[in-house]
Amino acid sequence: MKSEISFFKFSLDNIFKDETDSLLKAKYKILFTVFVLAFIKGMLAIGTAAYFVQYFQLVRAIIYTTVYAILFYCFLKKILSFKTLAHFIVIGGLILVYTNSFVAAKTVNLVTVQFIFTLILSSFYILNLRLGVLYSALGIFPVLFSLVLGRPFSTSSTNGELASPGYELIVFLNFITIIYIPYLFYQAFVNTLKEKEDLNLQLQTAVKVANEAVKSKSEFLSTMSHELRTPLNTVIGTTDLLLSDTYEPHQAENLKDLKFSAKCLLDIVNDILDYNKLESSKLKIEKINVDLTRLLNKVCSGMHSQASDKNIDLKLEIDEEISNYDVVTDPTRITQICYNLIGNAIKFTSVGEVVVKLEVLKKEMKYLFIRFTVKDTGIGISQPQQASIFEPFNQASSSITRNFGGTGLGLSIVKRLLLLFDSNINLVSEEHQGSTFFFDVKFKYHIKSETLTTRKTVTTIIDKDISDLRVLVAEDNLMNRVLIKKVFSKWNNTPVFAENGQQAIEIAAKTKFDVILMDLHMPIVDGYLAAKTIKFGTNNTNHATQIIAFTASISNEILKDVKESGMTDYIYKPFDATEMYNKLRNLHPMNLIN
């Protein structure tokens, strides 16, 4: 049942119904309590003073009660603000203290001390610290003044004070006020702590649910990447095989289109997975000595065919000073950033050129400040659209998606990757006037050693041949097994196949292999457990054999899991045949001496 105080049709519930803060509710209740008890004390004072013909006390009590009744009305109707009413209550208390001390009793008595305590509690609890100190100082002044003058302290009704029994009743009500105000505030404090505990529990539950959702999302993406990349592996690998065979001239364009489309689909899958890794903040920067000149030449060389297909020029301009140094950085992420920016520039340029430029901005004792710039003569980006193109899944306009395709993740990935390098992407562009993207990176550098030689890849020494290697391939997908068999046949090798992890364990227990390619996601026994069993199990036939993870999944923890399972390295699907060959050969170089 709704509790109401009928005072000109006011409802106490209406005062508190909009308040959810326990401390604020306590302040309202304290103010309400002070008003009610003050009104009762005023009525007692009026009755006692009138009966004993105490004119000063009667006039003061009538004024006091009338003012408080008006303020109580304003409180219930919310005519005045809470803070204003609180000031009136405290100032009213000060007036009572001063009139008691210097006019009525002309001494400090028990009622005066009680009023001072009530004033101090009210000013701190319903106002704030600063005002509490101020009003408290004003309240205790009469006591200090009386002590200095040597005035006596009275504990009972004396001449000039309110007559008995009104005096004693007011003392009793003042004690109730002094006790009830801290009680309300302590109750609010306990409720606040309980609310905080409840909120912490809710937060812990929400965090747990969020973590489970992130874990589920990561597992889903890992599974989906495997499911998407596995057939793409077959499509791209088979296309490469067809392109390496003899084919009719009219088939060349169709095969190239097929490979291009498959790679576009793969790029989309990779963009989504890379963005997921960046979003979860699991991606770390490697620190490797890198020749930026060679790296950018390689990047532009890889993009050259795309530019040639559109009849536009792709130019690379590198400050000569850069070629004298190796910088310490992550070549994979630098390549990814440049590929995205150059790829975008080529995509949105129909006529003209794309210029990639590296220039030294500043050189310090240990650091080299280099600006990367990608400038094109393409469609350009208007000022209003520039703010949104770095957001995920956004492109400058819907027509961009229709005409040029893409996920809208490329620039978002660039922006997030550059944050790992403590850098930012900048854009200068006008619609139909081309665009210039640039960023500055601080690299630790080393002067190149003249004696440093680059290790020659096996492919530059001999034709591809791994006929000397005994290879076990654990792969559950039939089409992938067919593709691997065809690729290996070109390298004069016939691998042994296992269709699941259990078969791989059984075969490895009987035969010694030089290399094992291990798919991670297989039925019965997965690649991780199979690798652990082969490397660390009781059977030591292939204890020293190098195992390479062969997987389409992109897990944030894949490298850690692969290493912990005893595998040496990993190859992503769709695999690059040259990369696979080089990894196999680097593990087991061919003896060229007959």
N, C-alpha and C positions, 0 to 999 in steps of 0.2 A: 504494500500500500504506500502511496506517495505521501510523505510527511510534509505538511504545510504549516507555516505560522501565519495565522490570519491577522494581518496588520494592514488594514486598508487593501485587502486582496493581494498581498504579496506572498510569494512562494520562496522558501529558502532554497528549494531545489533549483530555481531559476538562477540563483546566484552562482551555484557551483556546476551547473550542467555542462558548461562549455570548457571547464577547466579539467585537464588531464594530469597536470603536474602536481604531485603530492605536496611539495613545499609551497606552491602557490595556493593550493587549497587550504593548507595550514594557516597561511597568512590571512586568508579570508575568514577562517574560523576564529582566529585570535581577535581580529577586528570585530567580528560579530559578538564574541564573548565579552569584550571590553565594553561595547555599546550596551548590551543587555544588563550587565552588572552595574555599569555606571548609571543607567536609568533607574535601576532598583535602589541604588545608594542615594540617588538624587531624591527619589520619592520618600525614602526613610528620613533623609535630612530635612525635607520640607515639613513632614509630619511632626518630627521631634522639635524643630525650631518653632513651629507655630504653637505647639502645645506649651512650650516653656517660654514663649515670647522672646525669642532670640532674633531680633530684627536683622542684624547683619547676616547671620547664618541663613535666615529665611530668604532674604533677597538673593544672596549668593547661590543658594540651592535652587531657587526658581529659575534664575538665569542659566545656571549650569544644566539643569534638567531640560529646559526648553531648547537650548542650543544643541544638546546631545540628541534630543528627540528629532530635531530637524535634520541633523547629520545622519541619524539612523534611517530616517525616511529617504534621504539622498542615497544612502548605502543600498537599501533594499531596491530602490528604483533605478540605481546605477546612474544617477544624475551627475554626480561628481566622480572623478577618477579615484581609484584605490589609493594612489599616492597622496592626493590632496586630502582625502579623509584621514589618512594615517597621520599627516602633519597636524591636522586639527585636533585629533585625539591626544597627541603628544604635547602640543602647545596648551591644550586644556589642562592636562596633568601638571604642566609647569606652573600654570596660573594658580591651581589649587595648592601646590607646594609653597609658592611664594606668599600667597594670601594667608595660608596657615602659619608660616614662619614669621611674617612681619606685620600682619594685620590682626588676625583672629586670636590665635594662641600666643603669638609673639615668642615662640620657642619651638624647638624641634621635638615633636612628640611621635608616638608610635604610628599614628595615621600618616603623618608626613613622611616618615621613613618608608612606610608601605607604598605610598604614592610614588616615591622616588624609585623604589625597586620595580614597580609596575611600569613606570616611565622608561627605565633603562631596558627592561625586557622588550617592551613594545617597540622602542626605537631601533633596537638591533634586529629583532625578528621580523617586523613588518616593513621596515625601511631598508637601510643598508649600513655597512660598517662605518663609513664616514659620518653619516648623520647620527648613527648610534653614539659615536664618540662625542659629537657636538652636543646633542641633547643630554647625554649623561653628565657631561661637565657642567652644563647649565643647571641640571637637577641637583647635583651634590653641592653646588655653591652655597645655598642657605645653611647646610650642615657645617661646612667648613667655616662660614662666617660666624655662626653661633659658637663654634669651638674657640675661635679667636677671641670673641667678646666674652667668653666664659659664661654663656647662658646655660641654665640648667636643662637637662633632658627629661621630658615628662613621659610617663608610661600610662597615665590615666587622664580622664577628662578633668580639665582645670577651668578656671574662669576664662571666658572668652571662647572656649571651645564648645563644640556641640554637646548638648547635655546627654546624660545616660537615660535610656539604654541605646539611643541612636548611635552614640560613639562606639560602643562595644559591637553592635551589629555591623557597622561599617568596617571595623577592624577585622571581624570574621569574614566578610565578603572580600576584603582586600587580600586576605590570606588565600582564599579560594582563587582569586585572580592570579596571584603570584605563583600558585601551584599549577593552575590549569594551563597557563600560557606555555611554560616549558614542556608540559605533558603533550600538548598539541604538536609542538615543534618536534619533540623527540619521536612521537608517533609518525609524523611525516618523514622524519629522517630514516626510521626503520623501513617504512613503506618504500622510500626511494631506493634504499639498499636492496630490498626485495625485488623491486622493479628492475634494478640494474642486473641482479642475478638472473632474473627471468629473461632479460634482454640478452645477456651473455649466453645463456643456454640456447635461446633462439638463434643467436649469431653463430654459435658452434654448430648447431644443426644445419643452418643455412650454408656455412662453410663446408661442412661434410657433404651436403647434397651437391654443392657447387663443385667440390673436388671429384666427387663420383661422376658428375656430369662431364667434367673435363677429361677424366680418365676414360669414360665411355666414348667421348668424342674422339680422343686420341686413338683408342682401339678401333673405332669405326673407320677413321681415316686410314689407319694402318691396313685394315682388312680391305677397304675399298681400293686403296692404292695397289694392293696385291692383285685384286680382281681386275682392275683396269690395266695395270701395267703388264700383266701376264699375257693377255691377248695382243697388246701393243708390241710386246717383245717378239711375238711370232710374226706379226705383220711387217714390222720394220726389218727384222732379220731375214725373212723370206724375200722381201723386196731387194735387200742388199745382195742376196744370193742370185736373184734373177738379173740384177744389174751387172754382176760379175761374170755371168754366163753370156753365151752368144745369143743375141736376140735381134729381131727385125727392127730396122730403123724406126718404123712407125710406132713400135712399142716403147721406145725410149721415153717419150713425153708422158705416156700413161704411167709408166713405172715411177718416173720422177714425181708426177703428181700424187701418186699413191703414197710415196715415201714422205713427201712434203705434208700431206694431210695428216698422216699418222704422227709425224713429229709435232705438228700444230696441236693435235689432241694431247700428246704427251706433255707439251709445254703448259697447256692449261691445267693438267693434273699436277704438274710440278709446282706451278704458281700457287695453287690452292694449298698444297701440302707445305710449301715454304712459308706461306703466310701463317699457317697454323703453328708452325714451329716458332716463328717470330712472335706471334701473339702469346704463346705460352712461355716466352722468355727462356727457352731452353737452348737457343742457338748461341754457340760460343765462337769467338774469333781465334783463329790459329795465328801463330807467330813464326813465319818462315822467311828465309832470305829469298827475295824475289827480284828478278830483273824486269822492271816495269816496261822497258822498251820492248823486250822480247814478248812479254805477256800481252801488251796492247797490239803488237803486230800480229800475234796469234789470234786475238779476238777479232780484229778487223779482217784478217784473212778469212776467218770463218763466216763473217757477215758479208763478204765481198759478193758472193753469188746472189744474195738477196738484192743487193743494190744493182748488180748487173742486170738481173731480171726486169728491173723497173727502169733501166737505162739512166740511172743517176750515178754520179761520182761519189765514191767513198774515200775521203782523204784523211790521212793520219799525220799530224804535225807534233813532233816531240822535241822539247827543249834539249839541245845537245848535252847540256850539263847532266841531265838525268841518266844518260847512258854510261856515265862514269861510276855509278853507284848501284849497289843492291839495297833495297829497302826491306825492312822487317814488317810483314803484313800477312794477310790471309788472301792468297791468290784466287781461291775459289770464290770468295765473296766480292772481291774487286772485279773479277770476271763477270759475275752475276749482275753486278750493278751496271757495268759497261754494256753488257749484252742487252739488258733491258732498255737502257737509254738509247743505244745505237739502233736497236731493233725498232723502237718507237719512232725514232727519227726517220728511218727508212720507210716504215709503214705509212707515215703521214706525209711523205714527200713524193710528189709525182714528177716534178721537173726540177732540175738543178743539182744540188749536191748536199752531202752530209759531211761535216768536218769534225774530226775528233782531235782535240788539242790537249797536250800536257805541257804545263809551264811551271817553272820554279818561281814561287812568290818570295820565299825567304829561306836562307840557309843559316842554321845555328851550329854550335859545336857538335851536337849529337843528332839534330833533327833537320829534316828537309820538309818544307811546306810546299805542297804541289797542288795546283789547280787543274782539275779535270773539266773539260768543256766539250759538250756535244751540241753543235750548231747545225740547223737544217734550213732549207728554203721551202718548207712545207706549208700546210694550211694555217699554222699559227693558232694561238689560243687567246680568246678575248679576256679582258680584265675580270669580268664577273665570273668567268668559268675557271680561272686560274686557282681560285681558293679551294675548289672541290676536287680537282683531278688527282690530288695525292691521297684522297680518302679511299678506303677499300671498296671495290666493286663500282666505283664511279668513273665515268668518262665525261668528256666535255659536254656532250649532248647525246641524245638517243640515236641520232643519225650516225654518230661515230661508230656505235656498236653495229648498226645495220650495214654500214659501208665498209668498215675495216675489221670488225670482229674483235675478239679478245675478251678477257674477263674483267678488265679494269683493275687488276691487282698489281700490274708491273710497277707503276710509280709508287704505290703504297709500299711494296716490298723494298724498293730503292730507298725510300724515306726511312723505313725502319732499320734497314741494314746500315745506313749511314750513321744512325744514332749509335751503333756499336763502335763506329770509328770516331765518335765525338764530333760528328760533322752534320751538316744540313744540306738539303738540295735547294738550289735557287733557280728561278725561272725568269727570263726576260723574253716577252713575246707580244706580238700584235696579230690580230686576225688577218690572214692572207699575207703576212709578212715573215713567216717562219718563226722558229723558236730557238732559244739558247738555254740549255740546262747546264749548270755548273756546280761543282762542290769542291771544297778544299779539305785536304787531309794532311795531318802531321805524321810523318814517317820517321822512325829511327833508321839511320842509314849506315852503310859500310862502303868503303872504297873497294872496288873490285880488285881481286888479286889477279895479276897477269898470268900466274901459273894455274889458275883455276880452269879446268876443262870440263866441258859438259859431257856427261855419260851418253854415249851413243846408244840409241835404241837398237834392239835386235833386228828390227825390220830394215835398218840401213846396212846391216852386215850380211844378212842371209835372207833368202826367201822364207816365207812363213812355213815352218815345219816343226811339228812336235811328235814326230814318229817315235822318238826315244822315250816318251813319257807314258807311264801307265796311269790312266785317269779314271776315277770313279765319279759318276754324276748321279746325285740323288735328286730326282725331279719327278713330281707326281703328275704334272701336266703332259699329256701325250704330245700335243703340238710342239711344246717346248723341247721335248726329247727328240722329236723328228728334226727340228731346226738345229739343235746342237749337234746331232749326228751329221747333218749335211755340212755344217760349218767345220767341224773337226775333220771330216773326210777331205776337205780342201787342204787341211794341214797334215795330211797323211797319218791320221790317228783315228782309231776306233775305240771310243770310251766304253766302259762298262756302266750300265744303267741300273739304278735302284728306284723303284716306284714309290717308296715311302721310307721313313727313317728306320723302321725295323729291318727292312731288307738291306739297307745301307750298313747297319751294324753287323748283320749276319755275313754279308759279302766281305766286309772289311776284316772280319775275324779270320777269314780263310786266305785272303790274298793281300799281298803287300802292294801298295800304290805309291806313286810319287806325289800325286795331288788328288784331293777330293773336293769336288764342287758340291756344296750342300745347300739345297733349297731350305728355307727356314720354316715355311708353312706347308706341312705335309700331314696326311692322315696317319693314324695309329701311333707313330712317334714323330714328334716335330724335329726340325733340324738342330735346335739347341741341345736337346737331350741326346740326339744321335751323336753329335760332335763330342759332347762330354763323355759319352760311353766309349767312343772310339779312342779318344785321347787319354782318358783317365781311368778307364775300366780295367778289369783284371787281364783281359787279352791285350797283349802289347804288340801285336803284329804291325799296327799302324800308329803306334804311340808317337813316333817322331814325324809322321806324315803331315804336310801342310794342308790345312783345310780352309777353303775360301767359301764364305757365305755367298749364296746365290739367291737373291731375293728381290721381289718387287715392292716390298713394304718399305715405308719411310717412317720409322719410329724414332722419337726423340732420343731414346736410349739405345738405339741399335748397335752403335759402335761399342758401347760398354758391355752390352749383352753378348755381342759376338766375341769380344776378348775373353770375357768370363767363361764362355763355353769352350775355350781352347782353339777358336778359329783365328787364323792369322790376318785375314783381310776380308773384304766383301766386294761383290760386283752387283750393281743395280740392274734390274730388268726395266726396260728393254736394254740389253747389253750391247755395248759397242765391241764389235769383233776384234778390232785392233787393241782395245784396252784389255780385253780378256787374254788375247795372245801375249801381250807384253807382261801381264801379271804372271801368267804361267811360265813364261820364259825367264822372267827376273827371278822367280823362285828356283828355277833349274836351268841355268845357262847351258847352251849346247856347246859341247867340246868340239871346237873347230879343227883341232889337230888330229890328223888321221894317224 
